[in-house]
Amino acid sequence: MPPTRSPSGATAPDDGIRFATRVLGLTHISVRLLPSSEVGPEPLDIPCSGHNVYVDLLADGTVPVVPRALRAEVVSREEFRPDGVVVAPLPGPSLSFAEDLADARRRGLENYQPMLMPDHEILSDETPPVVRTAVGDTGRPLNPSSALPLTVPVGETRRVVVAPHTEDRRLLTWRLTAEVTYAGSHAEPAWTLKTTAETTMRVFAPNDPEGRFIPAHDASDHWAPVDRRGRRTHTCARTRGPVATRAHVPHSRASSRGSPP
């Protein structure tokens, strides 16, 4: 699956590389925009709210590196209409009604990766967006060892898992910034990313012909903050538009370098 956008990052300092960062992503549900003059020559897949964003930091210089904090800001919210939805098939029994669907499921399962529980969650609909520690049903942090700030020893890599959350079904462009210090210097690598609450999925009932919208965390293992979760439904969900049953690989990839202040 191609990346949604090429994110931006910091540049390498003149006195040599002190650390490297990159952002990767994993989503089990994304909505697709077909090629156009606005989208470009390739389809554009927008990961749905609650997907995984991995912030990897490598201390590849001669000093430890300390990621101190993460910041998020919303760049824009735009009306859009997805042309389809991409759903990663989950392991387990299934029924395929056509040979090409069975082949697509097989390929998807070969590439399947489970979603990780986030270290931090981003409340994108707050003003400004809030980055906070992800907690479980008990109210305790899911991964206390990933609390910021943390130290990355020389020659090692640390991964921080972030889950952006929005209830806005428009196309949301947002920027993630990492505040990093090392050897008395400071850097702020940043990446521009996209997400949406829109899944195109609806649940229909005899007295509700228009259908009820289904968010990603109700239709899959996407994350939602404990205080933002609705009651999970077990009714069969339907979708508007075509469905591509294949695994979705990292949505955004980049490397960035730290620079002195």
Stockholm file with secondary structure:
# STOCKHOLM 1.0

chainA/1-261         MPPTRSPSGATAPDDGIRFATRVLGLTHISVRLLPSSEVGPEPLDIPCSGHNVYVDLLADGTVPVVPRALRAEVVSREEFRPDGVVVAPLPGPSLSFAEDLADARRRGLENYQPMLMPDHEILSDETPPVVRTAVGDTGRPLNPSSALPLTVPVGETRRVVVAPHTEDRRLLTWRLTAEVTYAGSHAEPAWTLKTTAETTMRVFAPNDPEGRFIPAHDASDHWAPVDRRGRRTHTCARTRGPVATRAHVPHSRASSRGSPP
#=GR chainA/1-261 SS CCCSCCCCCCCCCTTCCCCEEEEEEECSEEEEECCBTTTBSSCEEEEBTTCEEEEEEECCSSSCBEEEEEEEEEEEEECCCCSEEEECCCSSCCCCSSHHHHHHHHHHHHTCCCCCCCSEEEETTSSSCEEEECBCTTSSBSCGGGCSSCCBCTTCEEEEEEEEECCCCSEEEEEEEEEEEETTEEECCEEEEEEBSCCCEEEEETTEEEEEECCHHHHSSCCCCGGGCCCCCCSCCEESSCEEESCCCCSCCCEEECCCC
#=GC SS_cons         CCCSCCCCCCCCCTTCCCCEEEEEEECSEEEEECCBTTTBSSCEEEEBTTCEEEEEEECCSSSCBEEEEEEEEEEEEECCCCSEEEECCCSSCCCCSSHHHHHHHHHHHHTCCCCCCCSEEEETTSSSCEEEECBCTTSSBSCGGGCSSCCBCTTCEEEEEEEEECCCCSEEEEEEEEEEEETTEEECCEEEEEEBSCCCEEEEETTEEEEEECCHHHHSSCCCCGGGCCCCCCSCCEESSCEEESCCCCSCCCEEECCCC
//
